[in-house]
């Protein structure tokens, strides 16, 4: 899987639950209209998944409850 052109050069951020050693974390990129790119912080060259914003919102809301 490769990064789609719309995420090249994106500013990625890690979960606030990540430890200093990197751990088993995901990174997300902001600023992609209608979507949230997600990738493995330990293997960023592998690419990313682009999740529809509505699905990401539902997932994070469910995790908070």
LODO-256857 format. One line per 5 residues: number of its first residue (from 0); for each residue x, y, z of N, C-alpha, C. Coordinates in steps of 0.2 Angstrom, whole numbers. Each point is the difference from the previous one (the first is absolute). Last residue first. Example, Ala and Ser with C-alpha at 12.3 -4.5 7.8 and 13.67 -1.06 7.14 Angstrom:
<sites>
1	64 -11 35 4 6 1 -4 5 3 | 2 -28 0 -4 6 0 4 6 0
</sites>
This chain:
<sites>
64	-82 30 125 -5 -3 4 2 -7 3 | 14 12 -16 -1 4 6 -5 -3 5 | 3 -10 -21 6 -2 4 0 5 7 | -16 3 -18 -2 -6 4 6 -2 4 | 2 19 -13 -5 1 5 -2 -6 4
59	16 -1 -18 3 4 6 -6 1 6 | -6 -10 -21 4 -4 4 3 3 6 | -14 13 -15 -4 -6 4 5 -4 4 | 10 16 -14 -4 3 6 -4 -5 4 | 11 -7 -20 5 2 6 -3 3 6
54	-13 -5 -19 2 -6 3 5 1 5 | -7 19 -13 -6 -3 4 2 -6 4 | 16 9 -15 0 4 6 -6 -3 4 | 13 -17 -16 -5 6 -1 -1 3 7 | 23 -12 -6 -6 -1 3 -5 5 -1
49	24 -10 -10 -4 6 0 -7 -2 2 | 26 -11 4 -7 -2 -2 -4 7 1 | 27 -4 -6 -5 1 5 -7 -2 -3 | 29 -6 -3 -6 4 -2 -5 1 5 | 24 -10 1 -5 -5 -3 -6 4 -3
44	18 10 12 1 0 -7 -5 -5 -3 | 1 4 23 -3 6 -3 1 -1 -8 | 2 -14 23 1 -2 -7 -3 5 -5 | -2 1 24 7 -3 0 2 -2 -8 | -21 11 7 6 5 1 7 -4 0
39	-24 -4 -14 4 -3 5 6 4 1 | -23 11 -10 6 -4 -2 3 -3 7 | -22 16 -12 2 -4 5 6 -4 -2 | -17 22 -9 5 -5 -1 3 -3 6 | -25 11 -5 6 0 5 5 -5 -2
34	-21 17 -13 3 -7 1 6 1 6 | -14 18 -11 -4 -6 0 3 -6 2 | 17 19 -6 -8 1 0 -4 -7 -1 | 24 5 12 -2 -3 -7 -8 0 0 | 14 8 19 0 4 -6 -2 -3 -6
29	13 -13 20 -5 5 0 0 4 -7 | 10 -26 9 1 7 -3 -6 4 0 | 10 -22 16 -5 3 -5 2 7 -2 | 11 -25 12 0 7 -1 -5 2 -5 | 5 -21 19 -2 2 -7 1 8 0
24	12 -21 16 -4 6 -1 -2 1 -8 | 14 -15 20 -4 -2 -6 -5 6 -1 | 24 6 10 -5 -5 1 -4 -2 -6 | 17 19 7 -4 -1 -7 -5 -5 1 | 15 9 17 3 -5 -4 -3 -1 -6
19	-9 14 17 6 3 -3 4 -5 -4 | -27 -4 2 6 1 5 6 3 -3 | -28 3 -6 7 -3 -2 5 1 5 | -23 9 0 1 -6 4 7 -4 -2 | -9 19 -12 2 2 6 2 -5 5
14	1 -3 -27 -5 -1 6 4 3 6 | 10 9 -23 -1 -6 4 -5 0 5 | 3 14 -25 1 0 8 -2 -7 3 | 8 14 -26 -3 -6 4 1 1 7 | -2 15 -23 3 1 7 -3 -6 4
9	4 0 -28 -5 1 6 4 0 6 | 8 -5 -23 2 6 3 -5 2 6 | -10 -16 -16 7 1 -1 1 7 4 | -22 -9 -4 3 0 7 8 0 0 | -15 0 -20 -2 5 4 2 0 7
4	6 -17 -17 3 7 -1 -2 5 5 | -1 -25 8 -3 4 -5 3 7 -1 | 13 -22 10 -4 6 2 -3 3 -6 | 4 -26 0 4 6 0 -4 6 2 | 1 -29 2 -4 6 0 4 6 0
</sites>
